[in-house]
Amino acid sequence: MIDLYNETWKGKNKPFKINDPKLIEKYQLTKSRGHMLANRLTSSQPIEFIDVDGRIQFNKRKLNEFPEFLSQFSTEFAIPMATKEFFFNYSFMRKIFIFRKKILVTSFGSLLSI
């Protein structure tokens, strides 16, 4: 998931290994001993983008789920990764504050109209 959000393999072939002897035989990977490259065809994951109507839209999955996903790991892994990806990534932090403010204003407006 981290590679997806960071676009690590976007447009690149990712190496992987097949361990099943039947699949190695089927795909004729005996020379490479099951090692091969494959394009995962991952899409771009910008923090924000412009929709067809010209409005700025936020990548809700990246802003909400990526931090939540990292929180499920051990602190030895999660804290350095979160530091790099969120805490000192000022562009990410700015976007998340704008996104959350937009949600609060919309929610508050809905409450006032009741």
N, C-alpha and C positions, 0 to 999 in steps of 0.2 A: 504494500500500500504506500509506503514511504516513497518508493521509486516511482509510483504512479503520480503522486502529488508533485514530486520534484522533476517530473518529466525526464527521468534518467535514461529511459530506453526509447524515448520518442524518436521515431525515424531511424532507429538503430536495431541491429540484430542482437538479441540477448543469447548468450551461451547457456546451454543446459545439457544435462546428461540423462540418457535413457538407460535404466538398469535392467529392464525386463529383456531376457534373451530372445523371446519371441518377437518383440517389437524391434530389437536390433536387427534381427534377421529379416523381418518384414520390410523395414525401411533401408536395408542394405547399409548398415552403419558398422559393419564388422571392422573395417579399416580404422575408423575413428574411435572404436570401442564405445560407441553409444553417445559420443559428444557431437553436438550439432548447434547451429545458430538458427534462431527464428525471430521474425519481426512480430512483436506482440500487438502492433497496430494501435498503440495507445494514443489518445487524443490529447490536445493541449489542455493544461489546467491553470489558466491565468486566474489571478485573484479577482480581477474585474474584467468585464468586457462590454462592448457596445452591442445592443441587440439590433434587430432589423429596423426598429422604430427610432433608433438613434439615442436611446436611453442607456445610461450606465446601469449594468446589472452586476451583482456580486455572485461569485462562485460560492454558494451557500454550503456545498459539500466540503470544500476546502476550508472555509472559515469556521465551520462548526465541527465537522467530523474529524478532521486531521488532528486538532489538539486533543479531542476525546480519544481518538485511536492511540495516540502516543501515551496518554495517561494510563493505559492498560499494561504498559511494559514496566520492567523493573526501574527503579530510580537511577541505577548506574547507566542505563541506556537512555531513558526518557529525558532526564534533565539536560545532558549535553545536546541531545537532538532538539529539544524544545528551545534551548538557549539559542542554537543556531537558526532554527526555522521560525521562531516566533519572537522571543523576548528581545533580541537585538536586531530583528528584522523590522525596521521602522516602517517600511512600506506595508508589511503584513499587519502590524499593530494599528497603523492609521486606518487601513481598510476595515479592520474588525471593529474599531470604535465607530466609524461612520455607519457600517452595516448594523451594528447593535442599536445605535441611536435612531436609525431609520425604523427599526422594528419597534422600539419603545414609543416613538412619536405616532406611528400607525396604530399601535395597540391602544395608546392613550386616547387618540382621536376616536377610536371605535367605542371606547367606554363612555366618552362624553356624549355620543350620539344616542345612547340607550335611553 
